[in-house]
Amino acid sequence: MLKVYLAGPEVFLPGGRELIERKRALSARYGFTPSPLHADLTPTASASPLARGIEISRLNEERMREADVCIANLTPFRGVSADPGTVYELGYMAAEGKPVFAYTNDPADYSARAATYFAGGLHRDDDGVLRGPDGQMIEDHGMADNLMLEGGILTRDGVFVRAAALLEWDDLSAFERCLADARRALTGRQPLD
């Protein structure tokens, strides 16, 4: 079975461990072996917060090197974009030449979320570039997030699944579609056969 690294911010959520366990069980059902839980990482308790953080980072990179494939949760987290740690992990796996797949529980384009963030204060300049009230350009490519994320996945024959409607964090339907697509792409087999 292919070993999957499940990237995402679930560890920060209330009930995150249970959600991660549900994702691990679904991964196994679709024929993947999930990497160990982030919560199972055991940095030295007596170390400083910085030292513990560095050790968790090192252990996560070790898990990524051991994995065959990455499935990342790119649902916006604490803002209009995906969790930066998850983005790092997705990029790390892609740089390692490993297949990358992703999903989001938010169907909106990045530019639509930016418009909400800026309370509709976006405008197009004379060249047609979408800008925020601060004058900074807003990506407007019809993508779910920064073009490097979706573009990096799709140019590597991965799949980026977007939920059809806004879903709660604990709704795993988009994740399950991503698992099915990843299995099909990597093994040529339909899920659960």
Protein Blocks (a to p, Z undefined) as FASTA:
>chain_A
ZZdddedjklmpghklmmmmmmmmmmmmnopacdddfklpccdfkbcfklmmmmmmmmmm
mmmmmpmbdcddfbdehiabdcfklmmmmmmmmmnopacddddfbfbdfklmmmmmnnop
accdfkopacdfkopacddehpabdfklmmmmmmnopacdddfbdcdfklcklmmmmmmm
mmmmmnopaehZZ
